Amino acid sequence: MDATAIAAAVLRGETTALAVAQDVLTRIAIYDAVQPQAWITRSDEDAVIAAARQVDERLARGEHLPLAGVPFAIKDNIDLGGVPTTAACPDFAYVPERSAHVVERMIAAGAVPVGKTNLDQFATGLNGTRSPYGAPACVFNRSYVSGGSSSGSAVVVAAGLVPIALGTDTAGSGRVPAAFNGLIGMKPTKGRWSTRGLVPACRSLDCITVFAQTIADAQLVDQVVAGFDPADSLSRPLEDRSVGMARIGVPRRDQLAWCGDAASERLYDTALAQLAATGAAIVDVDMAPLKEAALLLYNGPWVAERTAALEGFLADHADAFDPTVRAIVEGGRSTSGTDVFKGMYRLAELQRHAEAMWRDIDMLALPTAPTIYRIAEMRAAPVVLNSNLGIYTNFVNLLDMAALALPAGYRDNRTGFGITLIAPAWTDRALLDAGRAYLEQADIPEQPPLDLEGVVETVKLAVVGAHLEGMPLHWQLTSRGARLTQATQTAPTYRLYAMADSMPPKPALVHAADGAAIAVEVYELDVAAFGSFVAEVPAPLAIGTVTLADGSQVKGFVAEPRAMDGAKDITHLGGWRAFVASTVSIA
């Protein structure tokens, strides 16, 4: 279900806005059994039906409505007239008389609002767990965070409830949730879309964004809502700056951080190869100035802008805040005027570095986020893990850039990984064109099925010897319900030894620069079963991480140095089965 197709069908008379609205209300009701916390307030069903009927009546009068009958959701820090705006803080709630400027434009173009979505309170966070209304989760594996702060908006689009949803993005809130849920997240240039009617986080940096399943939908929304708003003091007259994608900048390898997530690293390398296949040259850039700019957002004076936005409410309702959000907002109280000016001066210097960077490249292609975390992990370490999610996003608005988050594959745990194309201000349309070129070239797997009942988490385990099918210890896998996923080889960086005096006979797999590819079988076990299996692994063997021939990494048997005592090097045979066969033939 995408907005472009819905609008086209309604405009051609193949369906009606009313029929679309009725279908969406049914979808929402069904998914309520899975993630009701995606919403804070849903529009009254009668109001949705009335709004859809009004669209059909307007079309009958001959009005041109580019978003005819398209249902959409709105992050609950953006005003929808007559519906409470909470910013995920019940005590803060108010009922606006009119909608935000962007919402008004969408409704004027024929779109039908269906509700307000959940968020990290006051749009402070990149994970989605900082809300009294519950924590929306990744739609493909609900053990993991949805990303934030635009958590609910990403979930309702990824779950197929609505084709598009408005979010916001100050530090990555419209990009990180898009990555985790396999979506496109368009973060326009500051001032391209009016922020009138938005509860500010950092007002000078805030952007309203859109989540969509297709580039065409993001383009359609931009065509409808972009434009100068004289009533918004931070709105800017539209510009359109062209930019190619002949030279794509990427961080130097020593500046990439993955937080231990090998799957993200592998997916990023694949995305870069696909970008190169479009004809682009991949150029290493020094990320140090961009990373320094990013630190100004939460470790510098811009924290005080969050304090300024909520100072009055904080003074009277401190207990109404999520504890983590409160600590962040209160942090700005110690910022002095001198700190602010020093920060502004340093940012101006870093902006010069960015301008110089654009002379060597056309755009950046960065990981949207280096990894993803389980909800339980995020709650246990809410500041550190949240900060990790913003490594590649926090600098963008400070340095006045446009960004487009794109899907780039899925980890084995079914969570989404994405890349973000970034370019100077006003290159929004060019980024959309570049995004389309990438997606046409990229061989991205289909989205995993929605997690409707709770995904059973699993671990992949490579076995190399006595646990192979038909070997003496294979029963230790089958008794735990292990499932064979592939018979393959390791990367060519291992040596294989037959250990001395091991009963039953077992090999030792050792990483080595002068190694070879060794035959393995990869099995998938439930986490609990994997834990019980590991508990039975005897020394000098151990379970570590093994790299496979395709570059992916799984858990697997490795060996302590003492395993080499008296061992026979059998690497040249290419695997344990060949060694066993050779001993039988000799006998």
N, C-alpha and C positions, 0 to 999 in steps of 0.2 A: 504494500500500500504506500504509494508516494503521492506527494501533493500535486506534482505536475500532471500525473495521470488522472487524479481525482478531478482537478479543475477542468481538464480537457473533456472528460466524460460528462461533467455537469453542463459545460458550455455547449456541447454537441447534443444535449438532450438525451444521452444514453442512460443517465440516472438523474437523480435530483439531490439537492442539498439535504432535503429531509431524509431520504433513504440512506445517505452517507452518515448523517448524524445518528440515526437509529442503529446502524451497524456498529458505530463507534461506541455508543452507550452499552451495547451488548458486550463488546470486547472488554470494556472497562470493568463491567460487572463480573465477568468471568475471571479476569486477572486479579480482582480484589481478593480472591482466595489465596493468592500467592504473595503479592506485595501491596497491601493496602497503604503501607507507609510511603509509597511513591507520591501520594497526594497529601496536601494539607486541607484544601477546600475544593470540592467539585461543584461546578455550576449545577443548579437545580435542573433536573431532567426536562421539566416543562420549559425552562428558560432556553435550554439548548435547542429543543424542538422548535420553539418560537423563533429563535434566531435563524435556524435553518430555513424555516418557511419564509421568513423575511427575505433571505437570499433568493429563493425561488421566485418570489414576487418581484424583486428588483430585476432579475433576469428577464422576467416576462415583460417588464417595462422597457427593456432594451438597454439596460445599463451594462457597461463593460466592467467585468469583475475578474481580474486575473487570478484571484484565489477563490473562485466560486465554489462554495461548499466545503472548503478544506478545513477540517477540524484541527485545532492546535491547543497546546497547553502553555502555561505561563508560569515561570518561576515565581515563587511567592515573595519576592522582594520587588516585583514589578506590578504596578497598579492595574487592576481591572475594575472599572467603575461599578460601584454597588456591591463589590465582593471584598471581604476583609483582606488586608495585606498584613501578614504577621512577621515576615522575615525570620520565620521559625522561632519566634519568641511570643508566646500568647499574651503576655502583659504589654507588649509593644503594639498590639494589633489596632488598626484603625480602618475605617471604611471610606475609601476615596470617592469623591463625587464623580470623577471622570477617570478614564483610562490613561495609561502612559501613552506618549505620542506614538511610539512604535506600535503599540496594541491598537490604537485608533486607526492607524494606517492599514493594518492588516484586516480589521473588521470592515473598514471602508472598501477594501478590495474583495470582500466576500468571504473572508475566513470566519470560522465559527469557534469561539473560545469554549472549552469544555472543563476548565478547572485550573487551579493553582497547585504547583508542585513543590515538594519538599526540598530542603537545602540545608547545608551547614549554616548554623545560625549566623545571621547578619553577613552571609556570604564570606565567612571567615573559616577557610579550610579547603583542602583539596581531596577530601576522602569520603564525605557523606555520612559520617557517624555523629556529627555534632548537632543533633536536633532532638528536641523533646517529643517530636512526632514519630520517632523511630529512625532506623538507619536503612535506607534503600540499599540494595545489594546488586552486584553485577548480575545481569539477567541470565547469564549462562552458567554461573556457579555462585549460588547465594551464600557461600561461606566467605566470599571475597567482597571487598568494598566496591561500591558503584563508582567511586570517584566523586569529587565535589568541587566547588560547593553546589553546582547545578545538578545534584544527584537525581532528584525526581524527574527532571526534564529529560535527562539521558535515558532513564529507565523506561519512561512511558513511550518514547520513540523506539528504543531497541526492542521492547516487548510487542511492538506493532499496534499499540493502542491509538496513537495519533501519528501522522506522518512527519510533523514538525513540532518543535517546542522551543520557546524562547528561554534562554539562560542568561547568565552574565559571566564576565571574565575580567578580573582584575590582575590575577596572578597565575591563571591557568584553569579557572573554574569552568570554562566552556570547552577546554581541550582535553584535560585529563579524563573526565567522564566519557567523552566521545571515544577515546582510545580504549578504555576498559570494556566498552559495550559495543564496539565494532561500528561506530558511527562517524559521520562527517561533522566536524565542529568548526563553524566559521566565526572567527574573531575579527571583526572589521577594524579598520583604522579608528583610533579614538576620534570621536566627533562625527564619524560618517553616519552613524545611527544615533538619533537623539536619545539622551538618557533622562529626559524629563519624565517624571513619574517613576523613577527608580530610587529605592532606598539606598543611599550611598554607602559604599564600603571605604574606598579611597576615591573621592569624587573626581579628582583630576586624572585618574587612571581608569575608572570604570568603563566597561563596554557592555552593551547588550549584544547577545550572540544568538545563533540558531543551531539546533541539532537537527540533522536530517539523515536520510538513508542514501540520498543521491546528490551529486553535484548540481544537477538541474534544479532540485528543490532549494538548495542554498542560494543559487543564482536568482530564482524566482522571488524568494523572500527579500533578497538584497535590492532587487529592482523595485519592489513595493515600498520598502521602509527607508531606504537610504535617502538622505537629503538634508539640507540646512533647515534647522528649526530656530527661528529668531527668539523663541521663548526659552531656549536652553542656552545659558551663557557659555557652555563649553562645546556647543555645536559648531561645526566648521563647514564652510562652503565646499561642495563636492569637487574633488579633482579625480582624474583618471590617469594614473601613471603606468605606462607599459613597461614590462620587464620580461626578458626571455628566461629560458631555463638551460642555456648552453653551459653555464658554469654553476655548479651546485656546491656550496660550501658545507663541510662536515667537520666536526671536532677532530683535532689530532687524537690519535689512539691513546696517548697518555693522559688526555683530558676527558675521556669517556668514563662515566661511572655507571655501574650496573647493579650495585647493591647486592652482588652475589647471584644475580638472575641471568644464568647462561642462556636461557630460552629467549629473553629479550635481546641479548647481544646477537644471537644467531638470526632472529627475525629482522633485526636492523640491518645486518649485513646483506640479507636477501633483498630488502627494500632498496638498499643502495645499488645493488646489482641491477635491479629492475629500473631504477632511475637512469643508470648508465645506459641501459638498453634503449632508452628514448633518444639517445645521442648526446646526453649531457656529460660533461667532464666533471668528475668528482674531485674537489679541491679541498685540501686540508686547511683549516683556519685556526687561528689562536683564539680560544674561547675565554681566555683569562679576563679581558675587559668586560665581556658580557656577564660572566659569573660575578664579577665585582659589582656590576650594576644590580644584579639580582639580589645581592646581600643588602642593598639599601632598602629593599621593600620591607623586610621584617627585622633586620638587624640595624637599621638606620632610621633616619627621621621620618620616613613615610609611615611608620607605625602611628605617629602622632596624628596623621590624617584620619585614620580609623577612629582614634579617640575623639577627634573633633566632630566626626559624624554622629557619635553617640554620647557625647559628653553629658548632655542634660539628662538623658534617660539613664545613663550609668549612675549618675549622682543619686537618683531617687529609687532605682530598681536594680541595684547591683546583684541581688539574689536571684533575679530573673534570668541571668546569663548562664549559659553552659560554662562550667568552670574553666575549660581550656580557652574558650572565646573570651571570657572575662579577663583572664590573665594577659592575653594578647592586647586587648583594647586598653586595659589599664597601663600596659607598658609604655604607652605614648605619653603618659603624664610627666615622665621625667625628661622628656625631650625639650631642650631649650631653643629659643629663637636662633641662637648661634649655631646649634646643631643643624637646624633646618637649612640655613644659608650655606653652611659648609657642605651639606649633602647636595644641595642644588648646584654648587660650583663643581663638585666632583662628578656629578651626573653629566653636566655639560662637557666636561673633559672626556668622559667615557663615550658620550654621543659622537665626539670627533673621531674616536677610534672606530666606532660603528660605521660612520660615513666613509672612512678610509677602507674599511672592509668591503663595502659595496663596490668599490672600484675594481676589486679583484674577482668578485662573484656576483651572480644575479640574485640568488636566493640561498637560504640555508635549508637543509633537511636534517632535522634533529629527531631523536626519539622523543615522543610526547612525554613519556614518563619512563624511568629506568626499570621499574618493577611494579608489582601490585602486592597488596597485603590482605590477609584475612581480616575480617571485622574484629575478631578477638585480638589479633596482634595489634591492630591500630588502637584499640581501646587500652591496651596495656602500655603502649608507648606513643601517645597521641601527638606529641610535638615532633620528636625525632623522625618518626616514620612519615608523618605528613610532610615534613621539610624535604625528605627524599623525593617525594612525588613532584616537587616543584623545581628540581634542578635545571630542567630545560625550558621552563615556562616563565619564571618570575621576572625576567629582564625585559620581556617583549613590550609591554605597555610603557614601562619607564623610558625605553628608547624609541618610542613612537613607531612601532612596526605593526604590520598586518600579519595575520597568521591563519593557516588553514590546517586543521587536524584531519588526518586521513587514516583509515584502517590499513593495517599491514600484516595481518595474520593473527593466529591464536596459539596460545601456549597449550601444553598438554593438559593443563587443568581447565581448559576451555575459556579462560579469560582473554580479553582482547589486548593486542599490542598495536600501537599506532606510531606513525611519524607525523611531524608537523613541518609544513613548508612555511618559511618566514621570509618576508621581504620588507623594504621600506614602506612608509606610509603611502596610502593611496594606490597600492598595487593589488587591491582586493580582487578586481576582475581578472587580472593576470594570474593571480594565485589560483583562482577557480579553474582557469584554462589549464594551468600546469597540473592541478590536481586531477583533472579529467584525463590528461595525457598519461599521467602515472597509473591511474586505475585501469585504463585501457590496456596498458602494457603489463601490469602486475598480474600474477597468477595467484590471487588471494583465495584461499579456501572459502567455501560457503560458511555462513555463520553457524555455529553449533546450535543444537536445539535449545530452546528455553529450559531453564532449570525450574520445573514445576513441582517437583517432589523432593528436592534436595539431592545434590550430586554426591555420590559416594566417592570420596577422594581416594586416589590410587597413586602408586609409585611404580615406575618402570625399573626393572632390575635385569642387568646383563649377566648371564652365567656363561662360563667358559670351559667347565670341566665336568666334575662328577654330578652336577645338577642338570646337565643337558638331557634332552629326551632320550630315554633308553639307558641312561647311565644310573649307577647305583643309588644316588641320592635324589633322583628326580622326584621321588615321592614327597620330599619335603616341600616341593612347590605344589604338586597336584593336591595334596592334602589341605592346602590353604586356599584352594580355588584359583591358583595363578592361571592367567590366560596368555598363551603365546601370541605376541604381537608381530614379531618378525625374526627371521634368521638372517643375520647380516655379519659384518665385520667391524672391528674397531678401526679407528684412524690408524695410519701407518706409523704409530709412535709407541708400540708396545713390544716387549719380548715375553716369550712364554717358556716356563721352566716346569719340568716334572720334578716335584719335590721328593726328597728321599724319605723313606720310612713313613709314608702317609697311608693310612688305611681308612676307607678305600683309597686307592691312588688318586691324587689330586694335583692339579697344576697351580702354578703361581704366575699371575699376570703382573708385569712390572712395566711402568712407563719408562721409555728410553728414547733418546734422540735418534739412535740408530736402529729403531724398531721396525716392525712390519705390521701389516694388517692381520689380525687374528680373528678366526671365526667365533662368533658368539650367538646365543639365542637371547632374545629380550622378552621378558615376561612382565605382565602387569598384575599387581597385587593390591588389595585394599590396604589402607595405611596400617590398620591394626594387624593384619596378617603379615605385612612387611616387618613391623616391629617385632613380632614373635619369631620371624625367620632370622632377623639380625641377631636376636638374643642367643641363637644356637650356633652362630658361626664361630668355629674354634680358631685360636691362634695357631700358626702365625698369619692366618688369613684375616681379612677385615673387609668391610663394605665401605667403598669410597665412591668417587665419581669417575666414570669411564666415558671417553669421547668416541662416538661411533663414526663410521665412514662418511656419513652425510654431515658431520659437524655437530650433530645434536649430542647432548650429554645426558646420561642416565646413571642411576646407581649401579654398582657392579663390584665384583670381587677384585680386591687388590691384595698386596702382600707386604708384610714387614720384611726388613732386610734379612732376618734370620731364616726366612724361608729359602734363601739361596744356599744355605749350608748343604753341601753335597748334592745340590740339584743339577739336573741335566737340561741344558739349553735345547729346546725343541722348536724354537721360533721358525726355523726353515720349513717345518711341516705345515705351518699355517693354522694349526688348531689341534685341540685335544683328541678329536675323533681320529684324525690321521695318525696321531701318535699311538693311540690304542690299537688301531688296525695294524700298525707296523710291529707292535710287540706280539700280536697274535700270529702274524705271518712268520715272525722269527721263531716263535715257539713251535 
